[in-house]
Amino acid sequence: MTLMPGHLSEEQQKILRPVALAYRRVMRAPKEPAATRAEAARRAQKRHEDALAAATAEYRRLSPFATGDRLAVSGEVNRMIAAAINSDPEWFWRGPDV
């Protein structure tokens, strides 16, 4: 099953866009050149971790249901990002930041 925005609760759908944009802004930030493939992989992993942290912070700011359970919040944020990407990959990766 492909996760789409319709699979999310109404409350999650309300905050889907800002959470997805927080992730996307970090992932689309200019990349520094890497000398090796290993260094490029480490930087990509760090960028992904930073993007998830930004999306999680946005989720915690906007969601009245954000709990102290880091694993549950991480799962919700990842589901929201996946739904946004699956809904319109072209917009997610190449659309305007608004």
Protein Blocks (a to p, Z undefined) as FASTA:
>chain_A
ZZdfklpcfklmmmmmmmmmmmmmmmmpccdddfbfklmmmmmmmmmmmmmmmmmmmmmm
mmmkbcfblklmmmmmmmmmmmmmmmommlmmmmccZZ
